[in-house]
């Protein structure tokens, strides 16, 4: 090693640094304050090295669908559902109106029946049968005899 240092001293400075730099790993450089540290020998492990599992093949990238089409379908679906809901609600309102109208008409029919019965009773009570018999006798009418009445089945 001394010989190498002497050769290095006689050579230009650039080559010395290279040679010293090459030998730094393996040998102690004289004049250095750092002592040479010997690497401890590694003891062989009695444990076997873990088997390396082969890496699975990377999954192929799935091409994701464009969301503009699916979002347009979503909006279209929401609009269709809203229109259906509006249609159903408007039908329900129309049915409620018709039921109210039917109820009002039934009530008015009942009122008319009551009024008809009232008028019929009033009309029948206004006829005086004795006055009618007197009037019929004045104009020559009389009650039918037994053979003149024909009953129909």
BELNORGI-V744413 format. One record per residue. N is the residue number from 0. PSI is psi in whole degrees, 0 to 359 (NA if undefined). D_FIRST is the distance of its C-alpha to the first C-alpha in Angstrom with 1 decimal. Layout:
# BELNORGI-V744413
<<N:PSI:D_FIRST> <N:PSI:D_FIRST>>
This chain:
# BELNORGI-V744413
<<0:323:0.0> <1:323:3.8> <2:321:5.2> <3:322:5.1> <4:323:6.4> <5:317:8.7> <6:320:9.9> <7:327:10.5> <8:327:12.4> <9:339:14.5> <10:165:15.4> <11:162:18.1> <12:326:17.8> <13:319:18.8> <14:328:16.0> <15:314:13.3> <16:324:15.1> <17:314:15.3> <18:318:11.6> <19:319:11.0> <20:327:14.1> <21:324:13.1> <22:353:10.1> <23:322:12.3> <24:323:14.1> <25:330:11.6> <26:160:8.9> <27:136:9.6> <28:123:9.4> <29:146:9.7> <30:357:13.3> <31:142:14.7> <32:343:17.9> <33:127:17.8> <34:156:16.7> <35:129:15.0> <36:122:18.0> <37:139:18.0> <38:130:20.5> <39:146:23.4> <40:137:24.4> <41:134:27.5> <42:137:30.5> <43:138:32.5> <44:136:35.8> <45:343:38.8> <46:135:40.8> <47:151:41.1> <48:140:40.2> <49:140:43.3> <50:134:44.8> <51:124:44.6> <52:140:48.1> <53:140:48.6> <54:136:49.5> <55:151:53.1> <56:139:54.0> <57:140:54.7> <58:140:58.4> <59:142:60.0> <60:131:61.0> <61:130:64.7> <62:116:66.5> <63:140:68.4> <64:154:71.9> <65:136:72.8> <66:348:74.4> <67:320:76.8> <68:315:78.9> <69:326:78.9> <70:326:79.6> <71:320:82.5> <72:322:83.8> <73:314:83.4> <74:317:85.4> <75:318:88.0> <76:318:88.3> <77:319:88.8> <78:317:91.4> <79:316:93.3> <80:319:93.3> <81:318:94.5> <82:319:97.3> <83:316:98.3> <84:317:98.4> <85:316:100.5> <86:313:102.9> <87:318:103.3> <88:320:104.0> <89:324:106.5> <90:319:108.3> <91:319:108.4> <92:318:109.9> <93:320:112.5> <94:318:113.4> <95:319:113.9> <96:316:116.2> <97:320:118.2> <98:321:118.6> <99:318:119.7> <100:317:122.2> <101:317:123.5> <102:318:124.0> <103:318:125.9> <104:321:128.1> <105:320:128.9> <106:319:129.9> <107:324:132.1> <108:316:133.7> <109:320:134.5> <110:320:136.0> <111:321:138.1> <112:316:139.3> <113:317:140.4> <114:319:142.2> <115:313:143.9> <116:320:145.1> <117:315:146.4> <118:322:148.2> <119:315:149.7> <120:318:151.0> <121:319:152.4> <122:313:154.0> <123:327:155.6> <124:340:156.8> <125:342:158.5> <126:125:160.8> <127:111:164.0> <128:324:165.4> <129:325:168.9> <130:326:169.0> <131:319:167.9> <132:320:170.7> <133:315:173.3> <134:318:172.2> <135:321:172.2> <136:324:175.8> <137:324:177.0> <138:3:175.9> <139:17:177.4> <140:151:174.5> <141:171:174.9> <142:148:172.8> <143:153:172.4> <144:177:174.6> <145:323:173.3> <146:348:173.4> <147:346:171.7> <148:124:168.3> <149:123:165.9> <150:138:162.7> <151:140:159.7> <152:NA:157.1>>
